[in-house]
Amino acid sequence: MNYDRVNDESTILIIDDQPAFSELLKEKLTDMIKPSFHGTQITIIKNIKDYKRYINDSVIAIFLDIEMPVNGFKIAEDISSSNIPILFISNFEALVFDALLYQPFYFIRKKHLNEDLDKIAKWLIHTIDNQSYQLTENNIDTSIRVNDILYIRSNGNYVEIHTLNHMYTERKTLQSFMSDIRFKQFLMPARGYLVNYYNIAQASKEVISMKSGVQIYISKNRLKSFYEAYYHLLGGEFYEF
């Protein structure tokens, strides 16, 4: 299977100062996500003090030990603005109450590792599935991170899926993407186009500039609906030009 942007696949981080436990957790997570692998990487951060270097928008979950030379709660506080789901791991169950202050997704007890991993398995697989889009091109199965898609263009009975490095072609309708929850951040500026909100560099009245430098024009009859959706995602309110 091929993957677009191999160095920027979805990533699960393990931050724990016990190498043996980290390797055990990685092994169990690998077995858990095999049915929905889609190129997901599981990375053990060996130099705990260097954790900030690994925090980026490809990270979908962080398994974070609490009792380390660098306190796990301090790390959680430092990366809170990233909104990455944190799953605390600890030998001390009593810490669950302190952990709640940092709004973790889950608290995993090392003594009950298998039991607690079973409880989050469905969520983790669902998270991985929603990060990627699978297609077959030239008889080759390909997985693309949804966030890597710049825009999708309809071309007859086919669609062109444009990323920074490649254009994929698939026999499909644009409507099928519009009804797919994974593409809820895609906006329609003109008939036959869907653009990824997260990859818009600038929107200036009737022209969208994508991060790749490509410019896409907004049709007059979609100007109002486009900007209403655009400003909604931006967190503001649209006032007509």
Summary of the structure (lengths in Angstrom):
residues: 241
radius of gyration: 20.6
end to end distance: 46.8
largest distance: 61.1
contacts: 683
relative contact order: 0.11
helix: 41%
strand: 31%
